[in-house]
Each structure stands twice: as structure tokens, then as C-alpha cells.
Amino acid sequence: MARMSSSKLRWGILGAGNIARSFAKHLPSSKTGTLVAIGSRSQDKADAFAREFNVPRAHGSYEALLADPEVDAVYIATPHPSHAEWGVAM
């Protein structure tokens, strides 16, 4: 997933819970990164998160987020027991 074609690192968030909200809330102040996509287990949750944080791309599955060519890096905001699974999937 090391494809950085813009001047800022384009982030995707895997998961749409409270930890994801905290990351999304603070990312706009970053000088080096921007939030471009959210991935959730349901399209409705992804769409709601995208509206709340003005995220351009909303994916209704984690796999779709990982396959998004516009994403350079992924913040894994799922419960801890699934971090390894999604880290390996990247």
C-alpha cells in the first residue's frame, strides 16, 4: 500500500467507531495527511461517517477500502483482536 502520488499521504480508516472518529477529527490539522476514505462493515455506517467528517469515499466493506487505489495508508480502528487480521490483509 505504499503508493503516494499526491503531496499529502491519503488516509483511509478501517472501522467507523469512536476511535475512528477521534482520528478523523484530528487529521484535518495534519500538514502531511488527508482523509480520503472510510470503510465500515455496512454501507449505511460508512455513508453516515463520510457525511459527518466530509470524507469523499465511503466503502461498505473493509475489503473495498483496502482495494481503493486512492488510499495510501490505512488506520485500523477496529477492536484490538482484529488488528492483526486486517494488518496482514493489507
Biopython code that builds the backbone (N, CA, C, O; Angstrom):
import numpy as np
from Bio.PDB.StructureBuilder import StructureBuilder

atoms = [
    (1, "MET", "N", (0.812, -1.187, 0.000)),
    (1, "MET", "CA", (0.000, 0.000, 0.000)),
    (1, "MET", "C", (0.860, 1.256, 0.000)),
    (1, "MET", "O", (0.385, 2.296, 0.456)),
    (2, "ALA", "N", (2.074, 1.219, -0.477)),
    (2, "ALA", "CA", (2.987, 2.357, -0.477)),
    (2, "ALA", "C", (2.957, 3.090, -1.803)),
    (2, "ALA", "O", (3.959, 3.132, -2.517)),
    (3, "ARG", "N", (1.828, 3.661, -2.132)),
    (3, "ARG", "CA", (1.706, 4.415, -3.366)),
    (3, "ARG", "C", (1.271, 5.842, -3.037)),
    (3, "ARG", "O", (0.079, 6.104, -2.873)),
    (4, "MET", "N", (2.196, 6.731, -2.945)),
    (4, "MET", "CA", (1.899, 8.109, -2.579)),
    (4, "MET", "C", (2.104, 9.007, -3.783)),
    (4, "MET", "O", (3.230, 9.368, -4.125)),
    (5, "SER", "N", (0.997, 9.362, -4.422)),
    (5, "SER", "CA", (1.118, 10.152, -5.637)),
    (5, "SER", "C", (0.791, 11.625, -5.420)),
    (5, "SER", "O", (1.050, 12.440, -6.306)),
    (6, "SER", "N", (0.237, 11.986, -4.283)),
    (6, "SER", "CA", (-0.070, 13.387, -4.030)),
    (6, "SER", "C", (0.902, 13.946, -3.000)),
    (6, "SER", "O", (1.736, 13.217, -2.461)),
    (7, "SER", "N", (0.791, 15.238, -2.733)),
    (7, "SER", "CA", (1.706, 15.854, -1.790)),
    (7, "SER", "C", (1.397, 15.462, -0.342)),
    (7, "SER", "O", (2.267, 15.573, 0.522)),
    (8, "LYS", "N", (0.199, 15.015, -0.072)),
    (8, "LYS", "CA", (-0.177, 14.554, 1.265)),
    (8, "LYS", "C", (-0.477, 13.066, 1.227)),
    (8, "LYS", "O", (-0.973, 12.548, 0.227)),
    (9, "LEU", "N", (-0.174, 12.384, 2.322)),
    (9, "LEU", "CA", (-0.497, 10.977, 2.460)),
    (9, "LEU", "C", (-2.015, 10.851, 2.539)),
    (9, "LEU", "O", (-2.656, 11.500, 3.365)),
    (10, "ARG", "N", (-2.583, 10.018, 1.680)),
    (10, "ARG", "CA", (-4.042, 9.865, 1.597)),
    (10, "ARG", "C", (-4.475, 8.688, 2.484)),
    (10, "ARG", "O", (-4.203, 7.527, 2.177)),
    (11, "TRP", "N", (-5.146, 9.015, 3.577)),
    (11, "TRP", "CA", (-5.539, 8.032, 4.580)),
    (11, "TRP", "C", (-6.927, 7.465, 4.323)),
    (11, "TRP", "O", (-7.830, 8.158, 3.853)),
    (12, "GLY", "N", (-7.069, 6.186, 4.644)),
    (12, "GLY", "CA", (-8.357, 5.541, 4.759)),
    (12, "GLY", "C", (-8.472, 5.022, 6.182)),
    (12, "GLY", "O", (-7.468, 4.661, 6.796)),
    (13, "ILE", "N", (-9.678, 4.984, 6.704)),
    (13, "ILE", "CA", (-9.896, 4.460, 8.048)),
    (13, "ILE", "C", (-10.708, 3.177, 7.934)),
    (13, "ILE", "O", (-11.750, 3.144, 7.279)),
    (14, "LEU", "N", (-10.225, 2.140, 8.569)),
    (14, "LEU", "CA", (-10.888, 0.837, 8.609)),
    (14, "LEU", "C", (-11.666, 0.768, 9.917)),
    (14, "LEU", "O", (-11.083, 0.585, 10.985)),
    (15, "GLY", "N", (-12.978, 0.913, 9.827)),
    (15, "GLY", "CA", (-13.830, 0.942, 11.010)),
    (15, "GLY", "C", (-14.388, 2.336, 11.199)),
    (15, "GLY", "O", (-13.731, 3.325, 10.875)),
    (16, "ALA", "N", (-15.619, 2.416, 11.731)),
    (16, "ALA", "CA", (-16.291, 3.717, 11.845)),
    (16, "ALA", "C", (-16.780, 3.988, 13.262)),
    (16, "ALA", "O", (-17.806, 4.644, 13.446)),
    (17, "GLY", "N", (-16.065, 3.495, 14.258)),
    (17, "GLY", "CA", (-16.461, 3.691, 15.654)),
    (17, "GLY", "C", (-15.796, 4.904, 16.279)),
    (17, "GLY", "O", (-15.346, 5.816, 15.585)),
    (18, "ASN", "N", (-15.743, 4.898, 17.608)),
    (18, "ASN", "CA", (-15.222, 6.054, 18.352)),
    (18, "ASN", "C", (-13.751, 6.339, 18.094)),
    (18, "ASN", "O", (-13.362, 7.502, 17.992)),
    (19, "ILE", "N", (-12.929, 5.309, 17.985)),
    (19, "ILE", "CA", (-11.506, 5.524, 17.713)),
    (19, "ILE", "C", (-11.336, 6.142, 16.316)),
    (19, "ILE", "O", (-10.510, 7.035, 16.127)),
    (20, "ALA", "N", (-12.108, 5.670, 15.358)),
    (20, "ALA", "CA", (-12.064, 6.231, 14.005)),
    (20, "ALA", "C", (-12.480, 7.697, 14.020)),
    (20, "ALA", "O", (-11.895, 8.524, 13.320)),
    (21, "ARG", "N", (-13.485, 8.010, 14.817)),
    (21, "ARG", "CA", (-13.955, 9.400, 14.921)),
    (21, "ARG", "C", (-12.856, 10.303, 15.484)),
    (21, "ARG", "O", (-12.661, 11.424, 15.015)),
    (22, "SER", "N", (-12.155, 9.812, 16.474)),
    (22, "SER", "CA", (-11.069, 10.599, 17.064)),
    (22, "SER", "C", (-9.978, 10.870, 16.027)),
    (22, "SER", "O", (-9.491, 11.995, 15.914)),
    (23, "PHE", "N", (-9.598, 9.844, 15.276)),
    (23, "PHE", "CA", (-8.576, 10.017, 14.237)),
    (23, "PHE", "C", (-9.061, 11.004, 13.170)),
    (23, "PHE", "O", (-8.325, 11.903, 12.765)),
    (24, "ALA", "N", (-10.310, 10.824, 12.719)),
    (24, "ALA", "CA", (-10.870, 11.693, 11.674)),
    (24, "ALA", "C", (-10.993, 13.143, 12.149)),
    (24, "ALA", "O", (-10.809, 14.075, 11.366)),
    (25, "LYS", "N", (-11.298, 13.325, 13.403)),
    (25, "LYS", "CA", (-11.446, 14.670, 13.972)),
    (25, "LYS", "C", (-10.128, 15.433, 13.964)),
    (25, "LYS", "O", (-10.106, 16.645, 13.751)),
    (26, "HIS", "N", (-9.022, 14.713, 14.200)),
    (26, "HIS", "CA", (-7.725, 15.380, 14.307)),
    (26, "HIS", "C", (-6.923, 15.420, 13.009)),
    (26, "HIS", "O", (-5.999, 16.223, 12.886)),
    (27, "LEU", "N", (-7.255, 14.580, 12.051)),
    (27, "LEU", "CA", (-6.476, 14.533, 10.810)),
    (27, "LEU", "C", (-6.493, 15.844, 10.016)),
    (27, "LEU", "O", (-5.489, 16.163, 9.379)),
    (28, "PRO", "N", (-7.578, 16.612, 10.025)),
    (28, "PRO", "CA", (-7.538, 17.877, 9.270)),
    (28, "PRO", "C", (-6.437, 18.844, 9.697)),
    (28, "PRO", "O", (-6.041, 19.708, 8.915)),
    (29, "SER", "N", (-5.945, 18.711, 10.910)),
    (29, "SER", "CA", (-4.865, 19.605, 11.351)),
    (29, "SER", "C", (-3.487, 19.111, 10.913)),
    (29, "SER", "O", (-2.483, 19.780, 11.156)),
    (30, "SER", "N", (-3.436, 17.951, 10.274)),
    (30, "SER", "CA", (-2.163, 17.402, 9.808)),
    (30, "SER", "C", (-1.650, 18.171, 8.592)),
    (30, "SER", "O", (-2.423, 18.539, 7.707)),
    (31, "LYS", "N", (-0.359, 18.406, 8.561)),
    (31, "LYS", "CA", (0.259, 19.045, 7.400)),
    (31, "LYS", "C", (0.683, 18.015, 6.365)),
    (31, "LYS", "O", (1.007, 18.367, 5.230)),
    (32, "THR", "N", (0.681, 16.735, 6.754)),
    (32, "THR", "CA", (1.197, 15.693, 5.860)),
    (32, "THR", "C", (0.159, 14.671, 5.424)),
    (32, "THR", "O", (0.448, 13.839, 4.564)),
    (33, "GLY", "N", (-1.041, 14.708, 5.993)),
    (33, "GLY", "CA", (-2.032, 13.696, 5.651)),
    (33, "GLY", "C", (-3.411, 14.273, 5.449)),
    (33, "GLY", "O", (-3.731, 15.352, 5.946)),
    (34, "THR", "N", (-4.234, 13.531, 4.704)),
    (34, "THR", "CA", (-5.617, 13.919, 4.469)),
    (34, "THR", "C", (-6.480, 12.663, 4.445)),
    (34, "THR", "O", (-6.027, 11.603, 4.013)),
    (35, "LEU", "N", (-7.709, 12.779, 4.905)),
    (35, "LEU", "CA", (-8.624, 11.643, 4.951)),
    (35, "LEU", "C", (-9.396, 11.564, 3.647)),
    (35, "LEU", "O", (-10.097, 12.506, 3.277)),
    (36, "VAL", "N", (-9.268, 10.433, 2.942)),
    (36, "VAL", "CA", (-9.937, 10.288, 1.646)),
    (36, "VAL", "C", (-10.972, 9.182, 1.607)),
    (36, "VAL", "O", (-11.782, 9.138, 0.682)),
    (37, "ALA", "N", (-10.970, 8.266, 2.607)),
    (37, "ALA", "CA", (-11.913, 7.154, 2.535)),
    (37, "ALA", "C", (-12.184, 6.561, 3.913)),
    (37, "ALA", "O", (-11.341, 6.603, 4.809)),
    (38, "ILE", "N", (-13.380, 6.012, 4.053)),
    (38, "ILE", "CA", (-13.788, 5.281, 5.246)),
    (38, "ILE", "C", (-14.313, 3.922, 4.803)),
    (38, "ILE", "O", (-14.999, 3.809, 3.787)),
    (39, "GLY", "N", (-13.986, 2.902, 5.569)),
    (39, "GLY", "CA", (-14.523, 1.567, 5.315)),
    (39, "GLY", "C", (-15.212, 1.058, 6.556)),
    (39, "GLY", "O", (-14.649, 1.121, 7.649)),
    (40, "SER", "N", (-16.425, 0.553, 6.404)),
    (40, "SER", "CA", (-17.188, 0.033, 7.521)),
    (40, "SER", "C", (-17.780, -1.316, 7.145)),
    (40, "SER", "O", (-17.712, -1.722, 5.985)),
    (41, "ARG", "N", (-18.357, -2.011, 8.113)),
    (41, "ARG", "CA", (-18.999, -3.286, 7.815)),
    (41, "ARG", "C", (-20.337, -3.093, 7.125)),
    (41, "ARG", "O", (-20.907, -4.058, 6.617)),
    (42, "SER", "N", (-20.853, -1.870, 7.094)),
    (42, "SER", "CA", (-22.108, -1.601, 6.385)),
    (42, "SER", "C", (-21.996, -0.290, 5.615)),
    (42, "SER", "O", (-21.330, 0.649, 6.053)),
    (43, "GLN", "N", (-22.643, -0.242, 4.486)),
    (43, "GLN", "CA", (-22.619, 0.973, 3.667)),
    (43, "GLN", "C", (-23.278, 2.138, 4.398)),
    (43, "GLN", "O", (-22.815, 3.274, 4.298)),
    (44, "ASP", "N", (-24.365, 1.862, 5.140)),
    (44, "ASP", "CA", (-25.048, 2.930, 5.873)),
    (44, "ASP", "C", (-24.126, 3.605, 6.884)),
    (44, "ASP", "O", (-24.100, 4.832, 6.980)),
    (45, "LYS", "N", (-23.370, 2.809, 7.637)),
    (45, "LYS", "CA", (-22.437, 3.378, 8.617)),
    (45, "LYS", "C", (-21.321, 4.149, 7.930)),
    (45, "LYS", "O", (-20.917, 5.213, 8.398)),
    (46, "ALA", "N", (-20.824, 3.616, 6.821)),
    (46, "ALA", "CA", (-19.770, 4.313, 6.074)),
    (46, "ALA", "C", (-20.286, 5.638, 5.531)),
    (46, "ALA", "O", (-19.596, 6.654, 5.602)),
    (47, "ASP", "N", (-21.492, 5.627, 4.992)),
    (47, "ASP", "CA", (-22.077, 6.858, 4.446)),
    (47, "ASP", "C", (-22.288, 7.908, 5.535)),
    (47, "ASP", "O", (-22.006, 9.087, 5.321)),
    (48, "ALA", "N", (-22.780, 7.490, 6.698)),
    (48, "ALA", "CA", (-23.002, 8.427, 7.805)),
    (48, "ALA", "C", (-21.682, 9.029, 8.278)),
    (48, "ALA", "O", (-21.602, 10.233, 8.524)),
    (49, "PHE", "N", (-20.654, 8.204, 8.407)),
    (49, "PHE", "CA", (-19.335, 8.682, 8.809)),
    (49, "PHE", "C", (-18.788, 9.663, 7.773)),
    (49, "PHE", "O", (-18.239, 10.707, 8.124)),
    (50, "ALA", "N", (-18.941, 9.323, 6.516)),
    (50, "ALA", "CA", (-18.444, 10.185, 5.437)),
    (50, "ALA", "C", (-19.139, 11.550, 5.463)),
    (50, "ALA", "O", (-18.499, 12.581, 5.255)),
    (51, "ARG", "N", (-20.429, 11.551, 5.716)),
    (51, "ARG", "CA", (-21.145, 12.834, 5.807)),
    (51, "ARG", "C", (-20.661, 13.641, 7.011)),
    (51, "ARG", "O", (-20.442, 14.847, 6.908)),
    (52, "GLU", "N", (-20.497, 12.971, 8.151)),
    (52, "GLU", "CA", (-20.093, 13.656, 9.375)),
    (52, "GLU", "C", (-18.717, 14.301, 9.259)),
    (52, "GLU", "O", (-18.496, 15.393, 9.782)),
    (53, "PHE", "N", (-17.790, 13.628, 8.573)),
    (53, "PHE", "CA", (-16.411, 14.114, 8.501)),
    (53, "PHE", "C", (-15.995, 14.572, 7.101)),
    (53, "PHE", "O", (-14.812, 14.797, 6.844)),
    (54, "ASN", "N", (-16.961, 14.708, 6.206)),
    (54, "ASN", "CA", (-16.687, 15.188, 4.845)),
    (54, "ASN", "C", (-15.626, 14.333, 4.146)),
    (54, "ASN", "O", (-14.666, 14.851, 3.574)),
    (55, "VAL", "N", (-15.821, 13.021, 4.205)),
    (55, "VAL", "CA", (-14.899, 12.069, 3.590)),
    (55, "VAL", "C", (-15.419, 11.762, 2.176)),
    (55, "VAL", "O", (-16.582, 11.388, 2.027)),
    (56, "PRO", "N", (-14.595, 11.911, 1.150)),
    (56, "PRO", "CA", (-15.070, 11.753, -0.228)),
    (56, "PRO", "C", (-15.483, 10.339, -0.625)),
    (56, "PRO", "O", (-16.327, 10.182, -1.507)),
    (57, "ARG", "N", (-14.913, 9.302, -0.001)),
    (57, "ARG", "CA", (-15.190, 7.934, -0.435)),
    (57, "ARG", "C", (-15.642, 7.090, 0.750)),
    (57, "ARG", "O", (-14.960, 7.027, 1.773)),
    (58, "ALA", "N", (-16.796, 6.441, 0.607)),
    (58, "ALA", "CA", (-17.346, 5.598, 1.672)),
    (58, "ALA", "C", (-17.510, 4.176, 1.140)),
    (58, "ALA", "O", (-18.156, 3.952, 0.117)),
    (59, "HIS", "N", (-16.915, 3.225, 1.850)),
    (59, "HIS", "CA", (-16.965, 1.821, 1.437)),
    (59, "HIS", "C", (-17.747, 1.003, 2.461)),
    (59, "HIS", "O", (-17.557, 1.155, 3.668)),
    (60, "GLY", "N", (-18.619, 0.144, 1.972)),
    (60, "GLY", "CA", (-19.448, -0.697, 2.823)),
    (60, "GLY", "C", (-18.783, -1.996, 3.229)),
    (60, "GLY", "O", (-19.450, -2.892, 3.748)),
    (61, "SER", "N", (-17.491, -2.117, 3.006)),
    (61, "SER", "CA", (-16.748, -3.288, 3.489)),
    (61, "SER", "C", (-15.302, -2.878, 3.710)),
    (61, "SER", "O", (-14.807, -1.921, 3.113)),
    (62, "TYR", "N", (-14.639, -3.622, 4.578)),
    (62, "TYR", "CA", (-13.227, -3.365, 4.828)),
    (62, "TYR", "C", (-12.397, -3.728, 3.600)),
    (62, "TYR", "O", (-11.421, -3.048, 3.282)),
    (63, "GLU", "N", (-12.781, -4.785, 2.921)),
    (63, "GLU", "CA", (-12.051, -5.218, 1.723)),
    (63, "GLU", "C", (-12.069, -4.143, 0.643)),
    (63, "GLU", "O", (-11.068, -3.922, -0.040)),
    (64, "ALA", "N", (-13.219, -3.473, 0.491)),
    (64, "ALA", "CA", (-13.322, -2.414, -0.518)),
    (64, "ALA", "C", (-12.393, -1.248, -0.196)),
    (64, "ALA", "O", (-11.788, -0.665, -1.096)),
    (65, "LEU", "N", (-12.278, -0.908, 1.092)),
    (65, "LEU", "CA", (-11.350, 0.156, 1.481)),
    (65, "LEU", "C", (-9.918, -0.235, 1.135)),
    (65, "LEU", "O", (-9.166, 0.568, 0.582)),
    (66, "LEU", "N", (-9.544, -1.467, 1.459)),
    (66, "LEU", "CA", (-8.172, -1.915, 1.193)),
    (66, "LEU", "C", (-7.863, -1.950, -0.300)),
    (66, "LEU", "O", (-6.703, -1.816, -0.689)),
    (67, "ALA", "N", (-8.877, -2.126, -1.140)),
    (67, "ALA", "CA", (-8.681, -2.179, -2.590)),
    (67, "ALA", "C", (-8.744, -0.802, -3.246)),
    (67, "ALA", "O", (-8.494, -0.690, -4.446)),
    (68, "ASP", "N", (-9.066, 0.234, -2.504)),
    (68, "ASP", "CA", (-9.236, 1.578, -3.055)),
    (68, "ASP", "C", (-7.889, 2.132, -3.516)),
    (68, "ASP", "O", (-6.991, 2.297, -2.691)),
    (69, "PRO", "N", (-7.722, 2.421, -4.794)),
    (69, "PRO", "CA", (-6.442, 2.926, -5.299)),
    (69, "PRO", "C", (-6.124, 4.354, -4.860)),
    (69, "PRO", "O", (-4.995, 4.812, -5.038)),
    (70, "GLU", "N", (-7.090, 5.057, -4.294)),
    (70, "GLU", "CA", (-6.867, 6.427, -3.831)),
    (70, "GLU", "C", (-6.307, 6.479, -2.409)),
    (70, "GLU", "O", (-5.981, 7.558, -1.913)),
    (71, "VAL", "N", (-6.193, 5.328, -1.754)),
    (71, "VAL", "CA", (-5.727, 5.265, -0.368)),
    (71, "VAL", "C", (-4.256, 4.854, -0.324)),
    (71, "VAL", "O", (-3.874, 3.825, -0.882)),
    (72, "ASP", "N", (-3.438, 5.663, 0.342)),
    (72, "ASP", "CA", (-2.009, 5.364, 0.506)),
    (72, "ASP", "C", (-1.725, 4.608, 1.794)),
    (72, "ASP", "O", (-0.844, 3.749, 1.830)),
    (73, "ALA", "N", (-2.464, 4.923, 2.848)),
    (73, "ALA", "CA", (-2.234, 4.337, 4.169)),
    (73, "ALA", "C", (-3.578, 4.091, 4.848)),
    (73, "ALA", "O", (-4.556, 4.791, 4.586)),
    (74, "VAL", "N", (-3.610, 3.090, 5.721)),
    (74, "VAL", "CA", (-4.853, 2.736, 6.404)),
    (74, "VAL", "C", (-4.643, 2.792, 7.916)),
    (74, "VAL", "O", (-3.688, 2.227, 8.449)),
    (75, "TYR", "N", (-5.550, 3.480, 8.585)),
    (75, "TYR", "CA", (-5.596, 3.483, 10.044)),
    (75, "TYR", "C", (-6.593, 2.412, 10.453)),
    (75, "TYR", "O", (-7.768, 2.493, 10.095)),
    (76, "ILE", "N", (-6.148, 1.421, 11.191)),
    (76, "ILE", "CA", (-7.020, 0.327, 11.605)),
    (76, "ILE", "C", (-7.689, 0.721, 12.917)),
    (76, "ILE", "O", (-7.042, 0.787, 13.962)),
    (77, "ALA", "N", (-8.993, 0.980, 12.848)),
    (77, "ALA", "CA", (-9.752, 1.439, 14.006)),
    (77, "ALA", "C", (-10.795, 0.409, 14.434)),
    (77, "ALA", "O", (-11.845, 0.760, 14.972)),
    (78, "THR", "N", (-10.496, -0.851, 14.190)),
    (78, "THR", "CA", (-11.372, -1.933, 14.622)),
    (78, "THR", "C", (-10.997, -2.330, 16.047)),
    (78, "THR", "O", (-9.973, -1.875, 16.557)),
    (79, "PRO", "N", (-11.802, -3.169, 16.702)),
    (79, "PRO", "CA", (-11.394, -3.663, 18.022)),
    (79, "PRO", "C", (-10.043, -4.388, 17.944)),
    (79, "PRO", "O", (-9.730, -5.016, 16.933)),
    (80, "HIS", "N", (-9.266, -4.299, 18.988)),
    (80, "HIS", "CA", (-7.898, -4.834, 19.002)),
    (80, "HIS", "C", (-7.761, -6.273, 18.511)),
    (80, "HIS", "O", (-6.813, -6.569, 17.784)),
    (81, "PRO", "N", (-8.664, -7.176, 18.877)),
    (81, "PRO", "CA", (-8.471, -8.571, 18.439)),
    (81, "PRO", "C", (-8.422, -8.762, 16.919)),
    (81, "PRO", "O", (-7.904, -9.774, 16.447)),
    (82, "SER", "N", (-8.949, -7.811, 16.153)),
    (82, "SER", "CA", (-8.924, -7.972, 14.693)),
    (82, "SER", "C", (-7.821, -7.167, 14.011)),
    (82, "SER", "O", (-7.722, -7.191, 12.784)),
    (83, "HIS", "N", (-6.989, -6.457, 14.772)),
    (83, "HIS", "CA", (-5.914, -5.664, 14.153)),
    (83, "HIS", "C", (-4.965, -6.505, 13.311)),
    (83, "HIS", "O", (-4.628, -6.126, 12.189)),
    (84, "ALA", "N", (-4.539, -7.626, 13.835)),
    (84, "ALA", "CA", (-3.600, -8.470, 13.097)),
    (84, "ALA", "C", (-4.211, -8.953, 11.787)),
    (84, "ALA", "O", (-3.555, -8.933, 10.746)),
    (85, "GLU", "N", (-5.460, -9.383, 11.842)),
    (85, "GLU", "CA", (-6.137, -9.866, 10.626)),
    (85, "GLU", "C", (-6.121, -8.816, 9.520)),
    (85, "GLU", "O", (-5.780, -9.123, 8.377)),
    (86, "TRP", "N", (-6.485, -7.584, 9.850)),
    (86, "TRP", "CA", (-6.555, -6.530, 8.823)),
    (86, "TRP", "C", (-5.177, -5.987, 8.464)),
    (86, "TRP", "O", (-4.970, -5.547, 7.333)),
    (87, "GLY", "N", (-4.247, -6.006, 9.384)),
    (87, "GLY", "CA", (-2.876, -5.612, 9.071)),
    (87, "GLY", "C", (-2.247, -6.563, 8.057)),
    (87, "GLY", "O", (-1.563, -6.128, 7.131)),
    (88, "VAL", "N", (-2.478, -7.840, 8.232)),
    (88, "VAL", "CA", (-1.972, -8.847, 7.292)),
    (88, "VAL", "C", (-2.692, -8.722, 5.939)),
    (88, "VAL", "O", (-2.078, -8.922, 4.891)),
    (89, "ALA", "N", (-3.967, -8.399, 5.963)),
    (89, "ALA", "CA", (-4.751, -8.288, 4.719)),
    (89, "ALA", "C", (-4.267, -7.148, 3.827)),
    (89, "ALA", "O", (-4.492, -7.164, 2.617)),
    (90, "MET", "N", (-3.603, -6.159, 4.425)),
    (90, "MET", "CA", (-3.142, -5.013, 3.641)),
    (90, "MET", "C", (-1.995, -5.459, 2.777)),
    (90, "MET", "O", (-1.441, -4.658, 2.024)),
]
sb = StructureBuilder()
sb.init_structure("model")
sb.init_model(0)
sb.init_chain("A")
sb.init_seg("    ")
for serial, (resi, resn, name, xyz) in enumerate(atoms, 1):
    if name == "N":
        sb.init_residue(resn, " ", resi, " ")
    sb.init_atom(name, np.array(xyz, "f"), 0.0, 1.0, " ", f" {name:<3s}", serial, name[0])
structure = sb.get_structure()
